[in-house]
Amino acid sequence: MDQMRLNHFLSYRVKLYREVNHKMRYYSINLYPTLFGEYLLVKEFGGVKNKKPTRIIKEYFSHLEDSIKAFEKLVGEKVKKGYFL
């Protein structure tokens, strides 16, 4: 299987947590391939006890390398802010 087809089966996921004012918060970052050859970065965050997330942000990328860089940068920013696995 060539590399391009293999990339369409990969997805990256990480869920980070941190405590703010004695309440647990989460930040979920997901990277998926789309059916159109693009890559979708989904950022979801909110309180752990809430049924629905506070916000969901979707960002599209045309190249895998750009989407992975954005994914890694976002994880690094959140870890610096105090989030943990």
C-alpha positions as CSV (number, residue, x, y, z in Angstrom):
1,M,0.0,0.0,0.0
2,D,1.5,3.4,-0.9
3,Q,2.1,6.1,1.6
4,M,-0.7,8.4,0.3
5,R,-3.3,5.7,0.8
6,L,-1.9,4.7,4.1
7,N,-2.3,8.3,5.5
8,H,-6.0,8.1,4.9
9,F,-6.3,5.4,7.6
10,L,-4.4,7.3,10.2
11,S,-5.9,9.5,12.9
12,Y,-4.3,11.2,15.9
13,R,-6.1,11.8,19.2
14,V,-5.1,13.2,22.5
15,K,-7.2,14.2,25.5
16,L,-5.7,16.5,28.1
17,Y,-7.0,17.5,31.5
18,R,-6.4,20.3,34.0
19,E,-7.9,21.6,37.2
20,V,-9.3,25.2,37.2
21,N,-11.0,26.5,40.4
22,H,-11.4,23.0,41.8
23,K,-13.2,21.9,38.6
24,M,-11.7,19.5,36.1
25,R,-11.5,20.7,32.5
26,Y,-10.6,18.7,29.3
27,Y,-9.2,19.6,25.9
28,S,-9.6,17.0,23.2
29,I,-7.5,17.3,20.0
30,N,-8.3,15.0,17.1
31,L,-6.8,14.8,13.6
32,Y,-8.7,12.9,10.9
33,P,-8.4,12.4,7.1
34,T,-11.4,13.5,5.1
35,L,-13.0,11.8,2.1
36,F,-11.7,14.6,-0.1
37,G,-8.0,14.2,0.6
38,E,-7.9,17.0,3.3
39,Y,-7.2,16.7,7.0
40,L,-9.5,17.8,9.7
41,L,-8.2,19.1,13.1
42,V,-11.0,19.1,15.7
43,K,-10.5,20.9,19.0
44,E,-13.1,20.2,21.7
45,F,-13.0,21.6,25.2
46,G,-15.2,21.9,28.3
47,G,-15.9,20.7,31.8
48,V,-15.6,17.1,32.6
49,K,-19.0,17.0,34.4
50,N,-20.8,18.7,31.6
51,K,-22.7,16.5,29.1
52,K,-21.9,18.8,26.1
53,P,-18.6,20.4,25.3
54,T,-18.2,24.2,25.8
55,R,-16.9,24.6,22.3
56,I,-15.9,22.6,19.2
57,I,-13.6,24.2,16.6
58,K,-12.9,22.5,13.2
59,E,-9.9,23.4,11.1
60,Y,-9.1,21.9,7.6
61,F,-5.7,21.4,6.1
62,S,-4.8,20.3,2.6
63,H,-1.4,18.7,3.5
64,L,-0.7,16.1,6.2
65,E,2.5,17.7,7.3
66,D,0.8,21.1,8.0
67,S,-1.9,19.3,10.0
68,I,0.6,17.3,12.1
69,K,2.6,20.5,12.8
70,A,-0.6,22.3,13.9
71,F,-1.6,19.2,16.1
72,E,1.9,19.1,17.8
73,K,2.0,22.8,18.3
74,L,-1.4,22.8,19.9
75,V,-0.6,19.9,22.2
76,G,2.7,21.8,23.2
77,E,0.7,25.0,24.0
78,K,-1.8,23.2,26.1
79,V,0.9,21.3,28.1
80,K,2.7,24.6,28.8
81,K,-0.7,26.0,30.0
82,G,-0.9,23.2,32.6
83,Y,-2.9,20.4,30.9
84,F,-1.7,16.8,31.4
85,L,-2.6,13.4,30.0
